Structures are given as C-alpha cells and as structure tokens.
Amino acid sequence: MAEPVRVRRLTDQEGQQLQRIVRRGSTSTVRYRRAIMLLASADGNRVPVIAQLVQADEDTVRDVIHRFNEIGLTCLDPRWAGGRPRLLSDDEEDFVIQTATTRPTNFGKPFTRWSIRKLADHLRRNIARPIRIGREALRCLLARRKITFQRTKTWKESTDPNRDAKLDRIDHVLAHFPDRAFAFDEFGPLGIRPTGGSFWTEKGRPNRHPATYHRTHGITYFHGCYSVGDDTLWGVNRRHKGAAPSLAALKTIRTARPDGAPIYVILDNLSAHKGSKVRQWARKNKVELCFTPTNASWAKPIEAHFGPLRQFTLANSNHPNHTVQTRALHAYLRWRNANTRHLDVLAAQRKERARIRSEKGIRWGGLPLTNAA
C-alpha cells in the first residue's frame, strides 16, 4: 500500500517558525493557513483531516505539502502574479541580491545598511558591472527573493542527544498506532482582556473593543488532550500548571481507551510532565510517554489544533470573566468534534485512501515506488 502524502521531517528552525506563525497568527491569511497545513501534516494528520481543519480542498493541501517538500518554507508565500518578461537575467538578479546582503562598508561606503535609493544608486554607478534598475523594481525584486529589513533574532537549536531517536519514535507511533496515539499540552496563559481580531462588517465601521487597564481576574491554562485516531480534542481549564493538573489530564486520556490496551501520549519536556508520580502512574496503567526533543515542541500532534482554537475563541472576543471564556472555549470544542465526523469528511477520507492505493511516485522521506498497490 502506498504511503500517504505527508511533509518531510521538519528541521528545528522550520518547526519553530511554523509554530510561531500558528500561535501568533499572521497578517497573511494564506501564510497562516498554509502553516497550519504543514504543522498538522508533520504531526501525523492525514490530508482529509487537514482539509477539514483549515476548510480547504484536499488537492490544495496536497499541493502545499508537495511544494514544501520541494522548496521548504518558501511555499508559505506563493507567487501567483504574472507580469511582463524580466529585464534582468538570473545572474544579474543574483548579483543584485548579493550586493544587497553585503555590508555597504565592504564597498567603501560610509554607512552600515542600504536604503532602496542608496542601493539602486550604487548598482547604477558600479564600474565593474553596472545595473540600471528603478527603485520600485528593486523593491519588488528584494521582496520576491525574500530580502527584507529584519532585526537580529535568537533561535534555539535542539541540543537533545536523542533528538533523532525521539522523533523516530513519534513517527513510528503515529504511523503504526494512530488509534492508540494521543497528545497532551497546555494552552495559555488565558487572561481576561479584550482581544482584537477580524470581523465581517461594513467598510469603515470596524468592530471595536474597549481598552482595559485593570486586569484582576488572573490567568488560566487550558490542559488540552488530542486523540490522533479519532481526531477529537478536549480539555479543562486550570488556574496553574503543575504535576497534579497534568496527571488529571493524562487520566482522562487513559479513560478514553478503557480496553486496557497500551497507549502512547506525545508531550513536551515540561518538568510537570516528568514528575515521579506521573511516571509511576504511566507504568502502572500501560501508558508510554513519548517526549519530544528539547526545543522541538512543534512535533506534538496537538500543536496545529491550538491555532484554530485561539483564532475562534479568543480573537475578536471580550469575555467578562473566566467562566464565560471557558464556556465559549468548550462550546467551540463541542462544535469542532461534532463536525469532524461529518459524512462529507468520511467520504473524503475514503476517496483519499483509494487515491493513495493507486498513486505512484516518490513518497515523503521514502524511496521511489516501482509497484504501487
């Protein structure tokens, strides 16, 4: 049987970048939805589930996954627009990009960074290789090549010596035991404050929220549990993180599979998840805790589902207290879980399985298939 369409294994930087876009949102709806598709696929979700998650066509999801496997995160910003033939060759464009990414001081200029005007003037006056390009064309070229003004940032590379072994174990569990695979994570902190968002309304009449300066309600954390096989999300709000709330959430996961068969829970390296009580309970109840590598929490299957949860319960909201906020959150969860098993979704899953059986070619992370089932 042919392998399902799935993204290749993410690097630490790719996983953290996708996680950042899903958690914080993006000014581009296309970029945000594509990030959810890739993160959900990396977490083991199949194409029909991802299509239902982002309300997109299955072929669109497959195209995005294949495109990511070819060019990486560049696929988040598709190039749809056409235009007249280029006036600069590929070599000339590469020369412009090389010049733009080189410090001006290396060319004897008395400044530390280029402006569009300074860069265009330097290219035009370059004796060795003069290039005539207007400021707007130069700006478009830099944008097309993903060259922008950026602040220096830090990033964390996973230093876990068992990184590959942990990711291999998670991939094995998701591939061979999806009906017994679960994920757990905390979502928050959730405060009581008006939160901006988007809303359908008349032009020039945006939906407004009051400003707030006194926040005396404190915060809560949503302890979320996700069943990979059933595509079901549930959880409970707690005032604090800790071993006790984490253990209570893990017990609900064990209850979701009452037949006593071994189950696998994918979770991150928070200290509350590694306590002696949690490990002792897991051993007694046939629960294997599959920890993600350090600084690689993007590998949890539940991570992609927190983006829509934030988008549809917190964005554009003004909850008066935690009780109302919790009710709204659980109302969304009931709606989400009820629509997951929609007949159209099940039909799409059957169609996807039939397509996979007849598909030929190279699968993600695999070898060319000569005889497809």
N, C-alpha and C positions, 0 to 999 in steps of 0.2 A: 504494500500500500504506500502511495506517495506521501511525502512529508507535507504538512500544512504550510501555508505561506506565513513566514514569521521573520522578524528582523534578526540580523546577526547579533552576536553578543556585543553589548554596549561597552565602551570604554568608561572609565571613571568620569572623565570630563563630559562625555556625551550624556551619561546618566544623570549627572548633577545638573547639566544645562536643561535637559528635558524636565527634570523635577522642579527646577526653579521656574520655568515657564508655566507649568501646570499649577503650581502652588500660588504664584503671584499674579498669574494672568498675563496677558499681552495686549498691546494696543491693536494688534492684528488678529482678527478672528481666525483667519486661515492658519496663521502660525500657531495659535493656541490649540485649535482642533487637531492639527497635524501632530503637535507634540503629544497630545493625549493618545492619538492612534499609535504612535511609536512606543510610548511608555507602556500602554496596555498590551501591545504585542510582545514587548520584551518581558512582560510579567506572565506570559503564557496564555493570554486570551486569544481565542480564535477570531477569524475575520467577522463572522456574523455577530458575535458579542460586541466587538469593537464598533461595527457599523451601527448597532443599536445604541451603544453608549454615546456616540457623537452624532447620531441621527444623520448618517451619511450612507451613500450607496456602497455596496460591498466592493465593487470594482474600483471605486475611488480609494478605499482603504488598501486594497492590494497594490494599486499604482504607487501610493505613498510609501508602502513598505519596500517595494522593489526599488524605488528611487532612492530611498535611504541606504539600502544595501549597496547601491552603486556610488553615490556621491556623499553620503553622510548627512550631517545636519544642514547642509546647503539646501536640501529638499524642503525645509520649512518655509522657504521664500521662493515659490515657483515663479518662473519667468514666462508669463503669458503674453505679454505685449509684443507686437511686431514692430515694424518700422522700416525705414529706407536702408539700403545696404551701408555697411560701415565704411567710413573713410580711412580708418586706421587698420593696419594689419594686426595679426595676433602678436607678432614680435614687437610692434610699436606699442600696443597696449601693455604688454609685459614690461616694456621699458618705462612707461608712464607709472605703472604700479610700483616697480622697483624704486623709481625716484621718489614717489610719494611716501613710501615706507622707509626711506633713508633720512637720517637727520640732516637738516639743511647745513649744519656746521661742517659736515663731511664734504660739502661742495664749496666751502669757503664763505657761506652766507652768515650774516651776523644775527641770526635768530634761531630759536630752538625747535620751531614747528612750522609747517607750511600752512598758509591760508590758500584758498582756491585761487585768489588773484596772484599771490606770490608764486605758487606752483606753476600756473599757466604761463606767467612771465618768464620763469626760469626755463621751462621747456621750449619756449619760443626762441630764447636767446642762447640756447645751448649750442655751442660751436660744433662739437663732435657729432651731435645727432639732433638737429632742430626739429621740433614737432609743433605744428600750428594746431591748436585746439582751443575752442572757446571755453569760457568759464562754466557755462551750463552743461556743455558736452562733457567737460572734465568731471563735473559733479555727478553726472549720470554714470560715467564710466567707473568712478570710485564706488558709487552705490551698487552698481552691478557686480563689481568684484568684491563686495563686502568690506570695503575700506572706509572706515568712519572714524571720527574723533571718539576715543574711548579713554576712560580713566583706568589707571593701573589697578588691577584687582588681584586678590589672592584666591587660590583654589587648593583643595585638598585631594591629594592622590592617595589611594588606598595603600597603606603600608602593611596590610594584613599578610603575613607569610602564607596563609592558607586561602588567599583570595580565590584562586582558580578552583581549588577543591570545593570551596563553599558554593561558588556559582555553578559548578558542575553538579553538585548535589541538588541544588534548587532546580536546575534544568531537568535533572532526572526525575525528580518528584513530580514536576508539572507535566512532564511528558508521559510518565507511566502510571501515576496515581492521581489523576486530576480529581476524581470523585472523593479522594481522601486527603486532598490538599486544601489547607486553609491559610489565611494570612491575618496578622494582627498588628495594629499600630495605633498610636494616639494622634488625634487631630485637634489642634488648638495652638495656643490658648484662645478660647472664645470669650470675648468681652462684650459688654453691653454698650454699644455706641452706634450711632447712625453710620451706615456704610454705603458709600457710593456704588453705583453700578450703571446698567443700561436699561432703558425702558422705552416701549413704543408710545409715542405721544406726538402731539402737533409740533411742527417745526417752530423753534424759538420758544417753546414752553416746556422746558425740561422738568422732570420730576425732582423736587427739592427735598432735602433733609435738613433738620435744624442742626446748628452747631452745638457741641456738647463740651463742657469743661469739667464737670464734676461727675466722676465715674466711681460710684461707691458700691457697685454690685459685685466686684471681684471678677474672677475668671473661672471657667470650667474647661475640662478636656473631654473630648468625645473619644471613648475607647472603642474603636471600630474593629469588627470581625468580618471577614470575607470568605465565602465558600467558593473555591475556584470551579468545582464541578457544577454547582447549582447556579453560579453567578448571582449569589444572594449576599446582600450587605446589611449588617445590623450592628447595634452597639448601644452604649449607655453613656450618659454624661456624668462625670465625677468632678469634684472640686480640686482634686490633686492627682498627680501621677504617683505611682508607687507600686510596691510589690503586691499589696492587697487588691487594688483595683485590677491590676494585670492578671492576677491569679483568678479573680472572679470572671473576667472576660474569657480566659482560657477554659474555664469550666463550662461556659456556655457553648464553646466550640466543641468540647467533648460531648456535651449533651446533644449537639446537632447530629452526631453519628453514634446513636445509642447501641449499635450492634456489638460494640466492644472491639471492633477491628482496629488495628493501628492507624493512627492519623498523623499527619505532618503539618506543623504550623510554622510558617515562614515569618520571621520577625527580626527587628534590628537589634543592635547591641546595647540598648539602654540598660543601665545597671539593674533597674527594676525587673527586667526580663530574665536576669541571670541569677536571681537570689536562690539560696539553698532550698527554700520552701517550694519555689516554682519548679526547680529541677527535681526535687524529691517527688512532688505530685505528678510530674510528667512521667517519671519512671514507673510509678505505680499504675498509671492509667493508660499506658501504651501510647504516649504522645511523644513524638520526636520533634524537638525544637531545632529548626533549620535556621541558623543565624546568618544574616547577610554579612559580607565583609565590612570592615570598618570603612566609613565614608562612602558606602555604596548602598544606602537605604533605598535607592531607586529600584533595586532588584525585588522589592516586595510587590506581589501582585495587587495589593490593595492601594498602592500609591496613586495609580492612574484614576481611581474612582473617587479620590478626595477632591480632585479638581472640580467636577460637576457638583459635588456636594457643597463646596464653597460657593460656586457660581450661582446655584439655585436656592440656597438657604440664607446666605449671608450678604451677598451682593444685592444692592438696592433694597436693604432692609432697615428697619428702625424698631427693633424689638424693645419693649419696655422693661423686661426683666428676663432672667434665665429660664423661668418656667415657660414663657411664651416662646422663647428661642428654641428650647428643647422640643416643644410640641411641633413647631414648624419643621425642625430637623427630622423628627420621626415621621411626620406626615409625608415628607419627601421620600424617606426610605420606603414607606409602605407603597407609595406610588411607583417608585423605581422597581421594587421587587415584583410588583404585580404586573408591570409591563414587560419585564424581562422575558417571561414565558409566553409572550403573545404568539398567536398562531402564525403570524407573518414571520416572526423571528425563527420559530421552529422550522417553517418551510425554507427559510433562507439557510438554515444550518444543514438541512438535508441536501439542498442544492449545492452548498459548498462541499459537502462530503463527496457527492457524485462528481463534482468538478475535479477534486483532488485525485480521485481514483483514476481519472482519465488524463490527468495532466502529465506532461513530460518536461524535462529540463533540469536545471540546477536548483536545488533547494537551498534555503539559507543554511550556511555553515556546513553543507554536505558536499557530496561528490556528484558528478553528472549521472543521471539515471538513464540507463540504456533500455531497461524494460519496465515501463510503468505499469502498475497493476490496473 
